[in-house]
């Protein structure tokens, strides 16, 4: 008798051509965050063709599907993101983006097709499922606003666990990276307005130069982590924009700095804004200027719960995949917002690509589609069994 694990593997292989077609269709027609209207229509059409029930998400874009098992049990969620990036594609692929300046340069087309495959596999074995699996196709991950909208729409109501992935070009096909604890950093944004006094470039003594003050602030912020955060904590402060002045011979009145803070530690995330405010205001005052810090909290860290990570390890091994310890990254993911409500696990899926995320020549190996579909179908079964 064929086990359910073997069924998923074999059936996913038979689905592979269809999954490739789906992924390429999405790749040709990328849509940016909160503009995924045609993408939403395509996902709905494919799910309808597969006979998979769709729930009302009450959002302009995105899809929430459901496979209800014949046996009672908990409800768990599988999540994919669906948006593209404002990147001009340079892959030269025959199915490259047909929309100038827009590209699936982060592989969300791969995530979407994979989860449709997982839904199809689960539908085939619904009579054996002990519970319900919701499959979420989330909009607007790249702007870090999609997950919050989905949560507010009630998609997580009744869900006891959530699972997701990101393709990983530097992991080979057949390999998954799984880790308990923090995997992706919290993401916060800041803006600093420096108020000086403008004047003639040849008479700086009559001015308070915000360019000099801004430069000093940039330098001082580099000590924020090394001298204010615990050496046990991983954190980074990056000033990515410094704008001041409009011509070569006039000292401007103001300067503006923008950047981001990333950390894996909730305690560090709480402390850094006050520490930054003290440094920014102190440095500016030393030059006779003023500085105002505007802090914009965005995302917590992706933090995998131990039991959920174990469920995914068991599922990966059942599918014959190689499991390695996932290497954390200071990149961010709004999957973290779901984990504030329910336990979950987010993994790296090996796709053996040529370039990293967001690169105009980003590619991946499509053979990973069937592997991903089977893995997440297996994960759903393992989760329902473990949590039931």
Secondary structure, 3 states (H helix, E strand, C coil): CCCHHHHHHHHHHHHHHHHHHHHHHHHHCCCCCCCCHHHHHHHHHHHHHCCCEEECCCCCCCEEEEEECCEEEEEEEEEEECCCECCCCCCCCCCCCCCCCCECCCCHHHHHHHHHHHHHHHHHCHHHCEEEEEEEEECCCCCCCHHHHHHHCCCCCCEEEEEEEEEECCCCCCEEEECCEEEECEEEEEEEEEECECEECCCHHHCECHHHHHHHHHHHHHHHHHHHCCCCCCEEEEEEEEEECCCCCEECCEEEEEEEEEECCHHHHHHHHHHHHHHHHHHHHHCCCEEEEEEEEEECCEEECHHHHHHHHHHHHHCCCEEEECCCECCCCCHHHHHCCCEEEEEEEECCCCCCCCCCCCCCCCCHHHHHHHHHHHHHHHHHHHHC
